[in-house]
Amino acid sequence: MHHFTYKDNQLYCENVPIVEIAEAVGTPFYLYSFATLKRHYLAFTAAFEGVNKLVCYSAKANTNLAVLKLFATLGCGLDIVSGGELYRGIKAGFLPRKIVYSGVGKSDHEIDYALETGILMFNVESFDELEHINLRALRLKTQAPVAIRVNPDVDPKTHPYISTGLQKNKFGIDMQAAIEGYKMASRLDNIKVVGIDCHIGSQITEAEPFDNALKSLKALMNELKRLGITIRYLDMGGGLGITYGSETPPSLGEYAKAILADLDDPDLQLILEPGRVLVGNAGILVSRVLYRKLGVAKDFVIVDAGMNDLLRPTLYNAYHAIEPVEKSTENLIVADVVGPICESADFLAIERNMANVKRGDLLAVMSTGAYGYVMSSNYCSRPRVAEVMVRDDQFEVVKKRENYKDLVTGETLPAFLNDGR
């Protein structure tokens, strides 16, 4: 459920008409609902009520400080994949002991920063990384808490670009190698083995892959127990999908049941890393129609938001519903919704049945709270858009729109271009 609804043919975010926000801040802009974000987090935690757990929001889905602050205030932990996300998380108020560091390519300064901050654990993705974290911990005269990310070779049945649990993916260590990895970790003086981790993909719309992954991990944990290696944390990652169009992902109850069915160790703390399922349907992208173009082969609705603002349709051929901010009684049209970027791949929708809009009308691109602004860029020297949050009948800009000056901030002209030659 989300809090974007029509009242008298006007689309509202909670109790604020979106037309009012567009007039105040301009377009395009991302818009987030406080009530939806809070509701989704509380519903997720309630599905695992009574379980020894730590919910760590997956920061990569949306790193706006206001979004992070909301989750931190609710007692959430954080799953990060970069030093920048760690910085944002600390700034937003997350406790270091609730932060898990994932990702295949942690640099020296990122490892050091995490060790100095005192995070809960690193999810280690390779033997090289394990050895290197040990060296960085030695240099800092500390121990690094680690889990090994295990690749269970489970097909999540999602888009290949967001599948992470198959043997052909770059993530994790295969099951057999993981045993050797844990043996190696137990011998390293500056490594402390604390957990086991897996993450099989994103936008998963079936419960079975989670169940299969856990069964694989249980077999591995039994072998580790036989070897005398104690596991305190079982990190099952995230990946639960949402409804963008016709998908029917499992309910939170079904998802929890798939994970908890085979979880029978009371001393084990379960770590969950939801991202999209918390923020995806809590945000929209609001764009204004610039032109209508009637082509020979098809018709186009040209808007002021492009692939640099929302990359998912271009990158994944992802579907996002597109709704008029002001409903009309005119017949629907079939058109491509495209942006201003000089690429044929610059589209938000292809051959979409949609409202018969005209220049100046507002469109809401739905379900863009996850992997929207965070994947945006300055391609074609376009300033990044504003981000706005609504709470009840109030709204506030939580990230101001970039301007042209921002585009060249940090750039300098070398002296050899100014010497007159």
Order of alpha helices (4+ residues) and beta strands (2+ residues): beta-beta-beta-alpha-beta-alpha-beta-alpha-beta-alpha-beta-alpha-beta-alpha-beta-beta-alpha-beta-alpha-beta-alpha-beta-alpha-beta-beta-alpha-beta-beta-beta-beta-beta-beta-alpha
